[in-house]
Amino acid sequence: MKRKIKEYLLITVGMIMVAIGLYFFLMPGKLAIGGANGLAMVINHWVPFISVGTLMIIINIVLFIIAFLVIGTNFGVKTIYASLGTSVMVSLFEKAVPIYEPIVGDIILQLISGVFISAIGMGIVFNQNASTGGTDIIAKILNMFFGIGLGKAVMFSDIVITIGAGFAFGPELGMYALLGIIINSVVIDSTIEGMNLSKAVSIVSEHSEGIKDYIIYELERGATIYEAKGAYTDHKKDVIVTVVDRKDFIKLKNHIKSIDKNAFVTVSNIYEVLGDGFMDIED
């Protein structure tokens, strides 16, 4: 239950960031960088009597069915929450804070600000095995079946919408939108990698029992112990291998330093860990 609450809290933070980036920066500049929002902006240009928020809801309903059928119920339910929440937030912003012109005069500043805020939000949502709907669902399918990174998958699925933006709002804005989806791709992947970053730690120490007990009982993590022999000393020693998050790595390093300043420790960055205590392998 606690994990579910955390998931939905993070999804809520992510969808609010997406809505802010869209409404306050991308939509006023007619920067349709893809997704249901970008497609809605293009359609709204030709059918202005239907609001962008309403169009987003219609587009998402169609793609929800695809999400449920192809990806599964867990992803589908969280995606409904995130995408409808984003659409509702945009609609509320339209009513509560009407914007009739860009809030800044520099279109590049608008593009970078909007993409950066919304892409971080999308990365947070993706990391909870959900999406904000629209072409993000297509991106998740590409990631699931072809192993394409989520950021790149979003870029591939949004190119067609960006071309449509070029016809609707002119080639200059279309080129800005293309730049936007490239930045979007990089920021989404960077956000997901940053949130999932863990440390694989290998420890050779004369005090392996104390270190092992600290990992198991204090950090509540697992570890694997190998028996090894030093090439120079010919002495047998235990090698402890464990994977911890960044916060626990700092604790572990301080503990090792306190009991064995001569310990030999190697550390590697790990961007995805599946299994007990980390991401569910089914996600």
C-alpha positions in Angstrom: 0.0 0.0 0.0 2.8 2.4 0.9 4.5 1.7 -2.4 1.2 2.4 -4.3 0.7 5.7 -2.5 4.3 6.7 -3.4 3.8 5.8 -7.0 0.6 7.9 -7.3 2.2 10.8 -5.5 5.1 10.8 -7.9 2.7 10.4 -10.9 0.8 13.4 -9.6 3.9 15.5 -9.3 5.0 14.5 -12.8 1.6 15.3 -14.4 1.5 18.7 -12.8 4.9 19.5 -14.2 3.8 18.3 -17.6 0.7 20.5 -17.5 2.7 23.6 -16.3 5.3 23.2 -19.1 2.5 22.8 -21.7 0.2 25.5 -20.7 2.5 28.3 -19.6 5.3 27.8 -22.2 4.6 25.5 -25.1 0.9 26.2 -25.9 1.2 30.1 -25.9 4.1 29.8 -28.4 2.2 27.2 -30.5 5.1 24.9 -29.9 3.5 21.5 -30.6 6.3 19.1 -29.6 4.2 16.0 -30.0 2.1 13.9 -27.7 -1.7 14.2 -27.3 -1.1 17.8 -26.4 0.8 18.6 -29.5 -1.7 16.8 -31.7 -4.5 18.6 -29.8 -2.8 22.0 -30.5 -2.5 21.2 -34.3 -6.2 20.1 -34.4 -7.3 23.1 -32.3 -5.6 25.4 -35.0 -8.1 24.0 -37.6 -11.0 23.5 -35.2 -10.7 26.4 -32.7 -14.1 25.9 -31.1 -12.9 22.7 -29.4 -10.4 23.5 -26.6 -7.0 21.9 -26.4 -7.9 20.3 -23.0 -11.0 18.7 -24.5 -9.2 17.4 -27.6 -6.5 15.9 -25.3 -9.2 13.9 -23.5 -10.7 12.6 -26.7 -7.3 11.5 -28.1 -6.3 9.9 -24.9 -9.5 7.8 -24.7 -8.7 6.2 -28.0 -5.1 5.4 -26.9 -6.3 4.1 -23.5 -7.9 1.2 -25.2 -4.6 0.4 -27.0 -2.7 0.6 -23.6 -5.0 -1.8 -21.9 -5.0 -4.3 -24.8 -1.3 -4.2 -25.5 0.6 -3.2 -22.4 -1.7 -4.4 -19.5 -4.0 -3.3 -16.8 -1.5 -1.9 -14.3 0.0 0.4 -16.9 -3.4 1.3 -18.3 -4.9 2.3 -14.9 -2.0 4.5 -13.9 -1.9 6.0 -17.4 -5.6 6.9 -17.2 -4.9 8.7 -14.0 -1.9 10.5 -15.3 -3.3 11.5 -18.7 -6.7 12.5 -17.6 -5.1 14.4 -14.7 -2.9 16.3 -17.1 -5.8 17.1 -19.4 -7.9 18.3 -16.4 -5.0 20.4 -15.1 -4.6 22.1 -18.6 -8.4 22.7 -18.7 -8.3 24.2 -15.2 -5.4 26.5 -16.2 -7.3 27.6 -19.3 -10.2 28.7 -17.1 -8.3 30.0 -14.0 -5.3 31.7 -15.7 -6.2 32.6 -19.3 -3.1 33.3 -21.4 -3.6 35.1 -24.7 0.1 35.6 -25.6 3.5 34.1 -24.7 4.6 35.0 -21.2 8.2 35.6 -22.4 9.2 37.2 -25.7 12.0 34.8 -26.6 10.7 31.7 -28.3 13.9 29.7 -27.6 13.5 30.5 -23.9 9.9 29.4 -24.1 10.8 26.2 -25.9 13.7 25.2 -23.5 11.7 26.1 -20.4 8.5 24.3 -21.5 10.3 21.2 -22.7 12.6 21.0 -19.7 9.7 21.2 -17.2 7.4 18.8 -19.0 10.1 16.3 -19.9 11.2 16.0 -16.3 7.5 15.4 -15.4 7.2 12.8 -18.2 10.3 11.0 -17.0 8.9 10.9 -13.4 5.6 9.4 -14.7 7.4 6.9 -17.0 9.5 5.7 -14.1 6.3 4.7 -12.3 5.3 2.4 -15.2 2.7 4.9 -16.4 2.5 7.6 -19.1 0.8 10.9 -19.6 -1.2 9.4 -22.4 -1.1 10.3 -26.1 1.9 9.2 -28.1 3.6 8.3 -24.8 1.6 5.1 -25.0 3.0 4.4 -28.4 6.5 5.1 -27.0 5.9 2.7 -24.2 4.9 0.0 -26.7 8.1 0.7 -28.7 10.2 0.4 -25.5 8.4 -2.8 -24.4 8.7 -4.7 -27.7 11.8 -3.2 -29.3 13.9 -2.1 -26.3 14.1 1.5 -27.6 14.9 4.0 -24.8 11.7 5.8 -23.7 13.1 9.2 -24.6 14.0 8.1 -28.1 10.7 6.2 -28.5 8.8 9.4 -27.6 10.9 11.3 -30.3 10.1 8.7 -33.0 6.4 8.7 -32.2 6.2 12.5 -32.2 7.9 13.3 -35.5 4.6 13.0 -37.5 2.9 15.5 -35.1 5.9 17.9 -35.5 5.5 17.8 -39.3 1.8 18.6 -38.8 2.8 21.6 -36.6 5.0 22.8 -39.4 1.9 22.9 -41.7 -0.4 24.4 -39.1 1.9 27.1 -37.6 4.6 27.5 -40.3 7.9 25.9 -41.0 9.8 28.1 -38.4 7.6 26.9 -35.5 7.8 23.4 -37.0 11.6 23.4 -36.8 11.4 24.8 -33.2 9.1 21.9 -32.4 11.5 19.4 -33.9 14.3 20.8 -31.7 11.9 20.5 -28.8 11.3 16.8 -29.3 15.0 16.2 -29.5 15.6 18.0 -26.2 12.5 16.2 -24.8 14.0 12.8 -25.7 17.4 13.6 -23.9 15.8 15.0 -20.8 13.3 12.1 -20.4 16.0 9.5 -20.6 18.3 11.5 -18.3 15.5 11.9 -15.7 14.7 8.2 -15.7 18.4 7.2 -15.4 18.9 9.7 -12.6 15.9 8.4 -10.6 17.0 4.8 -11.0 20.7 5.3 -10.4 22.2 2.7 -8.0 25.7 1.7 -7.0 27.2 -1.7 -7.5 29.8 -2.0 -4.7 32.6 -4.6 -4.5 34.4 -4.7 -1.1 37.6 -6.6 -0.1 38.3 -6.3 3.6 39.7 -8.0 6.6 36.5 -7.1 8.4 34.0 -8.6 6.0 31.7 -9.9 8.7 31.1 -6.5 10.2 30.5 -5.0 6.7 28.2 -7.9 5.7 26.1 -7.5 8.9 25.8 -3.7 8.3 24.5 -4.3 4.8 22.0 -6.9 5.8 20.8 -5.6 9.2 21.3 -1.8 8.9 20.8 -1.1 5.2 18.4 -4.1 4.8 20.0 -5.0 1.5 21.3 -8.3 0.2 24.9 -9.2 -0.6 26.9 -11.9 -2.3 30.2 -13.1 -0.8 33.0 -14.7 -2.9 36.1 -16.3 -1.6 39.2 -14.9 -3.4 43.0 -15.0 -3.1 45.2 -12.0 -3.5 47.7 -12.4 -6.4 50.5 -10.5 -4.5 49.9 -11.7 -0.9 48.5 -15.1 -1.7 46.1 -14.5 1.2 42.5 -15.6 1.1 39.9 -12.9 1.6 36.2 -12.5 1.2 34.8 -10.2 -1.5 31.4 -8.7 -0.8 29.3 -7.6 -3.7 26.1 -5.6 -3.2 23.8 -3.1 -4.9 22.6 0.0 -3.0 21.0 3.3 -3.8 22.9 6.6 -3.6 21.8 7.4 -0.1 22.7 4.0 1.3 26.0 4.0 -0.6 27.1 7.1 1.5 26.2 5.3 4.7 28.0 2.1 3.6 31.1 4.0 2.6 31.3 5.8 6.0 30.8 2.5 7.8 33.6 0.8 5.8 35.9 3.8 6.6 35.1 3.5 10.3 36.1 -0.1 10.6 38.7 -0.7 7.9 40.6 2.2 6.3 42.6 -0.3 4.3 39.5 -1.9 2.6 39.6 -2.1 -1.2 36.4 -0.8 -2.7 35.3 -0.5 -6.3 32.0 1.2 -7.3 30.0 1.2 -10.6 27.0 3.2 -11.6 23.9 1.0 -12.4 21.0 2.5 -14.2 18.5 -0.3 -13.9 18.1 -2.9 -11.1 15.2 -5.4 -11.2 14.1 -7.5 -8.3 13.5 -7.5 -4.5 13.9 -4.0 -3.0 14.2 -2.3 -6.4 12.1 -2.1 -9.5 9.5 -4.8 -10.0 10.8 -7.1 -12.8 7.2 -7.1 -14.3 7.4 -3.3 -14.9 
